[in-house]
Structures are given as structure tokens and as C-alpha cells.
């Protein structure tokens, strides 16, 4: 990732963290249990476990694992950003886009 992407990710993460810390009004805007969001975030967690297992077995190098984890983190951050904008959930179109991105990461893990 280049410096611009790192700065963007850091800024978005900071914005989300600041917004979440604003109190009870922000808590009502985030629905962790929404089915579409739970599916996407569940896939991210599952792929994290797959990366760990394949790294442990020597099928992925340190750099490959780090890059795949960054891609998964970017997808999870995009999910959170979309949910924040949509008052606590993601749309079907956003879910499909995030799942397509997850499919790409999954294919890289399974090589």
C-alpha cells in the first residue's frame, strides 16, 4: 500500500473512532447484528483464520499473509464506513460488492 492509501485508511479509522465516541446518539446508528453486515464481517473473520492457518503451514509467506490481511481490513473498514453512512446497515448492492472483493481475497488465499 502506498502512503496515500495508508493516510486515507488512517483518516477514515480516526473519523469512525471519533464518531463512535460521541455518546449514546452514535450507538443507535450502528447495527452489528444486521444480517448482511454480519455475513460480510463473518467472511472477513473466517478468511483471517484461513490466512493464519496457511501461514502457519508455510503455504503463504509473511508478506503474502500481511498483504491479504490488509485487504481484509480494508474490506471490513469499507463495510463499517458504508454502514455508518446508511444508519447502521449496508445495502444489498454494497453487500454484493464487498462479497466480490472477499471472493478475490479468498482466491488468493487458496492458491
N, C-alpha and C positions, 0 to 999 in steps of 0.2 A: 504494500500500500504506500502511496506517496504521501508527502507532507500535507497536501491539501485535503486528501481523504481523511487522514488522521485528525486534522483540525476540525473538519466537519463532524466527524463522529464524536469528538470530544465536546464540541459545542452543543450538539443535539443531546448528548448524555447529560450535560450540565443543565440544559433547559428542562429536560424531563425531571431531573432530580430537584431542581428549584420549584417546579410546578407541583410535584408530589409533596413537597414540604410546606405548602401553603396552608394546610389545615384540612378541616373536615369537608370543605367545599370541593376540594380536589378528590377526596376519597370516593365520592359518589360518581365521579366521571370515569372510573376505571373498573371494568368488569373482568376480573381474571378468569371467571368461570364461563364466559361466553363460549359456546361450542366451537365456533370457527376459530376463535383465538386459541382455545385450549388445544385444538388439533395441531395448529401450526407450531405453537410453543412445545407441545409434546414431541413433535417430529424433531425439533431443534435439540431437545434433551436426548432423544434416542440416538441421533446422529453423533452427539458428543460422546456418548458411551461407545458407539462403534469406532469412532476415531481413537479413543483411549485403548480399546482392545487391539485394534490393528497396529497402533504404535507400539504397544507392549509386545506384540508378536513379531515385530520387526517388518511388517508389511508396508508401513509408512515411515518416512524419515521424519526427523524432528521438524524440519522446515515444512514438509508437506502437511503434517499434523497442525502446525501453527497456522498455516495459511487456511486450512479447512475450518479451523476453529474461528478464525477471524471472519470468514464468510458466513458461518452460522451466527456469530454475534451480530454481524451486520443485518442479517435477516431478522433476528429477534428484535433488534433496535428498530427496524423498519416496521415490524408488527406493532411495537409499542407506540411508535410515532403515529401510525395510521389509527390505532385505537384512541389515542389522545385526541386526534382531530375529529373522530367520529363519535365522541362522547362515550367511550368505553368499549367499543366493539369494532370489528373490521367487517367490511362488506364482502360479498361473495367474490366480486372481481379482485379485491385485494387478497383474499384467501387463495384464489387460483394463481395469482401472480407469485405470491410467496411460496406456494407449493411447487410451482415450476422452478423457482430458484433453488428450493430444497432438493428437488429431483436432480438438478445439476450437481449439487454438492454430493448427493448420495452416489451418483455415478463415479465421481472422483474417488470416493472412499472405497468403493468396491473393485477398483482396478487391480 
